[in-house]
Amino acid sequence: MALENIGVDIIIASGFESGGHRPSFLDKSELSTTGTFVLIQLIKDKVKIPVVAAGGIANGRGIAGAFTLGAEAVQIGTAFLATDESGALPVHKEFLFSDSAKSTTLSRAYTGRLGRGITTEITRNVLAATNKTLPFPLQTIFMGELRKAALEQQKNDLVFFWCGQIAPILKHKKASTLMKSLIEEASELLNK
């Protein structure tokens, strides 16, 4: 309602499942833990402007579900991040298709802002003390050298790779194949 009242044209309903930084502006991001499909319904019940669903959507079923609940559009992150055409590092893409992507962690320790990424050794142990992080973007600068050195030495378990909770169902490595699959599956489900 706050966004609609200040004249925003579209609201992105980014659920708890989303990878990357947690969007939050009215309260701490730790308190913004509503899932995408609940969030769409809560927002649609209170505003008249279009809502875009984001988080936990990587196939046509997710798109159809979001539209059925009232979203006017969807935003897909992790599935496109994993494609050959994305700017993600090759090792990041490998991690998105690995068993490691089955476990994600929310942490402030890598950038100073709460974000979701693949659980690695650094998130399990070294970065567990999130109350001792620098504010964003200082923590990013502080951790930058560690990340650079870890990548150079192929110590990938010391890197925090952004990833949404939907990664275990990823299939497509080409953006065109992913897009075709999204359109076909969503269309089939929505036109029944």
Secondary structure, DSSP 8 states (H G I E B T S, - for coil): -HHHHTT-S-EEEE-TT--EE---SSS-GGG----HHHHHHHHHTT--S-EEEESS--SHHHHHHHHHTT-SEEE--HHHHTSTTSSS-HHHHHHHTSGGGG-EEEESTTTSS-EEEE--HIIIIIT--GGG---TTHHHHHHHHHHHHHHHTT-GGGS--B--TTGGG---SSHHHHHHHHHHHHHHHHT-
